[in-house]
Amino acid sequence: MAAPRVLVLRAPGTNCDEETAFAFDSAGGVSERVHVNRLIENPALKDRYQILCLPGGFSYGDDIAAGRILATKLRRHLSELVNAFVHGNGDRLVLGICNGMQVLMRLGALTEELEDQSEAPATLDWNDHGRFEDRWVHLVSDQSPCVFLKDIERMYLPMAHAQGKFVAANQDVIDAMRSEGRLALRYSDGKSGSVQSETLPFPVNPNGADANVAGVCDKTGRVFGLMPHPERHIDPTQHPFWTRRDEQPEYGDGMAMFKNAIDWFE
């Protein structure tokens, strides 16, 4: 089978597209970085790709709110692209990293089955301390259908955001999403490999997210958004303490996510 083709969607302010494309290529995919305006001019380009990735950065400077302008452009001008990847025939994958997760949340792609109430079921809010936070975090995966997290139990990845706090409208939303395995990735203290339900303190939970949520998937597990950056830890030398290790692993923790995406098409 030919290598899956990956659409890495760019917009003004995106700054992680090259690293993300490199990660997919290193995992065996064939990626192409495409500006959103190019897709608006030629929407048929979407048919070339099996994976859509919305990478990190500050699309449109995060004006108004993080991810809102790009999400609005996609909704108004590229709704067929969004539908093809998010709904479609179930034969494509979608990954949103940091700003990309913010865009997916604005689109409702990660929560739409829950949107039968007057308010949004969940959103991404400002970090509790109200400022940009850049640090490495421990993560554990919850039982989930998420394609990207297959056979991954723990990861150590960097995060860098100001508006990454997952906030649910109420406890019913959290319970419903967890029962379907959609609260796929959680912040952890790095000691226990299990998910902890009580909100962990800063800096273990770097933004105060409800239920320590760092990543969410849809019901099918094909659409996944996370705030930490897996593309920034695909090589073992990217680990902050790599020189202190007696043995180096073959890959950094984030590589498994990209390999899972490519392998899904075999």
C-alpha positions as a printed NumPy array, in Angstrom:
array([[  0.   ,   0.   ,   0.   ],
       [  1.201,   3.524,  -0.788],
       [  2.264,   5.644,   2.164],
       [ -0.616,   7.719,   3.589],
       [ -0.56 ,  11.341,   2.529],
       [ -0.797,  13.964,   5.262],
       [ -2.229,  17.448,   4.877],
       [ -0.49 ,  19.724,   7.405],
       [ -2.679,  22.809,   7.335],
       [ -0.921,  26.177,   7.661],
       [ -2.274,  29.631,   8.397],
       [ -0.694,  32.98 ,   9.297],
       [  0.891,  32.474,  12.711],
       [  1.275,  28.692,  12.474],
       [  4.81 ,  27.842,  13.608],
       [  4.958,  24.088,  14.185],
       [  4.083,  22.887,  10.695],
       [  7.632,  21.963,   9.638],
       [  8.324,  19.89 ,  12.759],
       [  4.942,  18.179,  12.463],
       [  5.454,  17.35 ,   8.792],
       [  8.901,  15.977,   9.615],
       [  7.403,  13.771,  12.345],
       [  4.837,  12.277,   9.958],
       [  7.496,  11.76 ,   7.276],
       [  9.801,  10.075,   9.799],
       [  6.952,   7.738,  10.74 ],
       [  6.526,   6.667,   7.108],
       [  3.961,   9.125,   5.795],
       [  4.181,  11.64 ,   2.961],
       [  3.287,  15.081,   4.237],
       [  2.595,  18.367,   2.505],
       [  2.305,  21.736,   4.205],
       [ -0.605,  23.589,   2.635],
       [ -1.759,  27.14 ,   3.365],
       [ -5.452,  27.499,   4.153],
       [ -5.863,  30.065,   1.36 ],
       [ -4.575,  27.541,  -1.171],
       [ -7.288,  25.119,  -0.079],
       [ -9.955,  27.795,  -0.277],
       [ -8.84 ,  28.496,  -3.858],
       [ -8.82 ,  24.771,  -4.708],
       [-10.939,  22.74 ,  -2.25 ],
       [-10.5  ,  19.591,  -4.368],
       [ -6.966,  19.296,  -2.992],
       [ -8.506,  17.615,   0.05 ],
       [ -9.006,  14.425,  -1.961],
       [ -5.245,  13.843,  -2.109],
       [ -4.886,  13.189,   1.614],
       [ -5.776,  10.545,   4.178],
       [ -4.72 ,  12.476,   7.285],
       [ -5.513,  16.074,   8.213],
       [ -3.261,  17.667,  10.824],
       [ -3.795,  21.081,  12.382],
       [ -0.4  ,  21.889,  13.942],
       [  0.559,  24.195,  16.776],
       [  1.296,  27.874,  16.742],
       [ -0.783,  31.017,  16.961],
       [ -3.046,  31.014,  13.91 ],
       [ -4.013,  34.581,  13.029],
       [ -2.193,  35.709,  16.172],
       [ -4.888,  34.126,  18.362],
       [ -6.869,  37.325,  17.823],
       [-10.33 ,  37.29 ,  19.453],
       [ -9.585,  33.855,  20.942],
       [ -7.161,  31.021,  20.29 ],
       [ -8.06 ,  29.144,  17.116],
       [-11.298,  31.022,  16.508],
       [-10.443,  32.771,  13.241],
       [ -9.047,  29.644,  11.578],
       [-12.028,  27.628,  12.803],
       [-14.377,  30.244,  11.35 ],
       [-12.558,  30.148,   8.005],
       [-12.806,  26.369,   7.9  ],
       [-16.484,  26.432,   8.797],
       [-17.407,  29.08 ,   6.237],
       [-15.133,  28.246,   3.325],
       [-14.017,  24.632,   3.777],
       [-16.973,  22.865,   5.364],
       [-16.704,  20.053,   2.81 ],
       [-13.104,  19.414,   3.86 ],
       [-14.071,  19.331,   7.54 ],
       [-16.985,  16.976,   6.841],
       [-14.862,  14.71 ,   4.654],
       [-12.255,  14.183,   7.362],
       [-14.348,  14.391,  10.543],
       [-17.375,  12.462,   9.244],
       [-16.803,  11.029,   5.786],
       [-16.61 ,   7.275,   5.433],
       [-14.538,   6.683,   8.535],
       [-11.432,   6.141,   6.424],
       [ -9.476,   9.273,   7.398],
       [ -7.758,  10.631,  10.494],
       [ -7.615,  14.098,  12.053],
       [ -5.019,  15.346,  14.522],
       [ -5.008,  18.747,  16.2  ],
       [ -1.957,  19.755,  18.234],
       [ -2.136,  22.706,  20.652],
       [ -3.573,  25.485,  18.459],
       [ -4.915,  22.673,  16.298],
       [ -6.863,  21.284,  19.249],
       [ -8.188,  24.776,  19.922],
       [ -9.438,  24.9  ,  16.326],
       [-11.074,  21.457,  16.596],
       [-12.806,  22.496,  19.822],
       [-14.104,  25.688,  18.162],
       [-15.422,  23.592,  15.281],
       [-17.165,  21.231,  17.686],
       [-15.378,  18.289,  16.077],
       [-14.437,  16.832,  19.477],
       [-17.738,  17.443,  21.277],
       [-20.509,  17.602,  18.688],
       [-22.379,  14.483,  19.859],
       [-22.831,  16.257,  23.196],
       [-24.118,  19.54 ,  21.792],
       [-27.785,  19.036,  22.629],
       [-27.704,  21.608,  25.395],
       [-27.909,  25.399,  25.494],
       [-24.214,  25.924,  26.203],
       [-21.086,  24.44 ,  24.679],
       [-20.376,  21.117,  26.407],
       [-16.67 ,  21.911,  26.757],
       [-14.1  ,  24.503,  25.781],
       [-10.464,  25.472,  26.233],
       [ -9.991,  28.404,  28.59 ],
       [ -7.084,  30.483,  29.849],
       [ -4.58 ,  28.711,  32.084],
       [ -5.449,  29.177,  35.745],
       [ -2.53 ,  31.521,  36.37 ],
       [ -3.51 ,  33.628,  33.343],
       [ -0.256,  33.47 ,  31.428],
       [  1.616,  31.458,  28.812],
       [  3.176,  28.29 ,  30.232],
       [  6.044,  26.336,  28.662],
       [  7.229,  23.132,  30.375],
       [  7.49 ,  19.361,  30.08 ],
       [  4.599,  17.324,  31.435],
       [  3.906,  13.697,  32.316],
       [  0.898,  12.17 ,  30.594],
       [ -1.1  ,   8.962,  30.897],
       [ -3.643,   7.62 ,  28.434],
       [ -7.082,   6.588,  29.602],
       [ -8.894,   3.589,  28.136],
       [ -9.827,   4.986,  24.763],
       [-10.583,   4.104,  21.132],
       [ -8.113,   6.819,  20.075],
       [ -6.134,   5.611,  17.052],
       [ -3.177,   7.846,  17.864],
       [ -2.768,   6.45 ,  21.4  ],
       [ -2.865,   2.743,  20.574],
       [ -0.615,   0.791,  22.99 ],
       [  0.639,   4.039,  24.557],
       [  0.38 ,   4.125,  28.335],
       [  2.594,   7.062,  29.253],
       [  4.353,   9.944,  27.56 ],
       [  6.617,  12.802,  28.571],
       [  6.054,  15.743,  26.253],
       [  6.522,  19.513,  26.21 ],
       [  3.545,  21.855,  26.331],
       [  3.444,  25.548,  25.458],
       [  0.161,  27.431,  25.608],
       [ -1.839,  30.127,  27.368],
       [ -5.36 ,  28.893,  26.602],
       [ -5.24 ,  25.145,  27.091],
       [ -7.398,  24.54 ,  30.142],
       [-10.085,  21.973,  29.32 ],
       [-13.327,  23.082,  30.956],
       [-16.531,  21.036,  30.836],
       [-19.953,  22.613,  31.221],
       [-20.78 ,  20.21 ,  34.044],
       [-19.897,  16.878,  35.595],
       [-22.365,  15.074,  33.326],
       [-20.263,  16.043,  30.313],
       [-17.099,  14.696,  31.94 ],
       [-18.845,  11.477,  32.924],
       [-20.335,  11.004,  29.444],
       [-17.039,  11.632,  27.682],
       [-15.089,   9.378,  29.984],
       [-17.619,   6.564,  29.665],
       [-16.964,   6.651,  25.898],
       [-13.185,   6.798,  26.331],
       [-12.988,  10.312,  24.941],
       [-10.959,  11.922,  27.743],
       [ -8.089,  10.115,  26.124],
       [ -5.019,  11.818,  27.569],
       [ -4.49 ,  13.168,  31.103],
       [ -1.806,  15.052,  32.968],
       [ -0.045,  12.901,  35.561],
       [  2.416,  13.267,  38.418],
       [  4.754,  10.853,  36.643],
       [  4.706,   8.422,  39.552],
       [  1.433,   6.629,  39.074],
       [  0.567,   5.112,  35.742],
       [ -3.139,   5.366,  36.452],
       [ -5.57 ,   8.189,  35.741],
       [ -6.314,  10.424,  38.709],
       [ -9.781,  11.955,  38.889],
       [ -9.098,  14.791,  41.322],
       [ -7.625,  17.912,  39.733],
       [ -3.877,  17.796,  40.246],
       [ -1.978,  20.908,  41.373],
       [  0.242,  23.146,  39.291],
       [  2.692,  22.413,  37.706],
       [  1.692,  18.732,  37.354],
       [ -1.521,  19.943,  35.765],
       [ -0.064,  23.035,  34.071],
       [ -3.313,  24.826,  33.325],
       [ -5.9  ,  23.599,  35.852],
       [ -7.802,  21.455,  33.348],
       [-10.903,  19.68 ,  34.594],
       [-10.178,  16.002,  35.261],
       [ -6.54 ,  16.731,  34.26 ],
       [ -7.535,  16.471,  30.595],
       [ -4.712,  17.056,  28.104],
       [ -6.311,  15.458,  25.024],
       [ -9.771,  14.509,  23.749],
       [-10.969,  12.275,  20.906],
       [-14.299,  11.768,  19.192],
       [-16.42 ,   8.627,  19.618],
       [-14.679,   6.808,  16.779],
       [-11.142,   7.562,  17.987],
       [-10.217,   8.908,  14.533],
       [-10.308,  12.596,  15.512],
       [ -7.928,  13.585,  18.284],
       [ -6.817,  16.864,  19.793],
       [ -4.143,  17.363,  22.441],
       [ -2.466,  20.396,  23.961],
       [  1.087,  18.983,  24.479],
       [  3.432,  18.743,  21.483],
       [  4.347,  15.177,  20.38 ],
       [  6.294,  16.526,  17.373],
       [  8.778,  18.121,  19.788],
       [  9.812,  14.76 ,  21.212],
       [ 10.323,  12.3  ,  18.379],
       [ 14.08 ,  11.922,  18.909],
       [ 15.567,  10.781,  22.242],
       [ 17.985,  13.715,  22.264],
       [ 15.017,  16.091,  22.551],
       [ 14.378,  14.813,  26.075],
       [ 15.558,  17.485,  28.558],
       [ 17.646,  14.937,  30.482],
       [ 18.871,  12.833,  27.588],
       [ 22.559,  13.195,  28.522],
       [ 21.882,  11.598,  31.918],
       [ 20.375,   8.41 ,  30.518],
       [ 22.444,   5.242,  30.564],
       [ 20.601,   3.931,  27.508],
       [ 18.845,   5.882,  24.815],
       [ 15.541,   4.636,  23.383],
       [ 15.242,   4.495,  19.615],
       [ 12.637,   7.25 ,  19.511],
       [ 11.24 ,  10.024,  21.654],
       [  7.854,   9.461,  23.275],
       [  5.905,  11.422,  20.676],
       [  6.961,   9.273,  17.718],
       [  4.594,   6.443,  18.65 ],
       [  1.61 ,   8.704,  17.991],
       [  2.702,   9.422,  14.426],
       [  3.567,   5.781,  13.785],
       [  0.124,   4.737,  15.031],
       [ -1.487,   7.108,  12.545],
       [  0.522,   5.777,   9.6  ],
       [  0.151,   2.129,  10.635],
       [ -3.649,   2.498,  10.863],
       [ -3.789,   2.517,   7.059],
       [ -1.97 ,  -0.786,   6.599]])
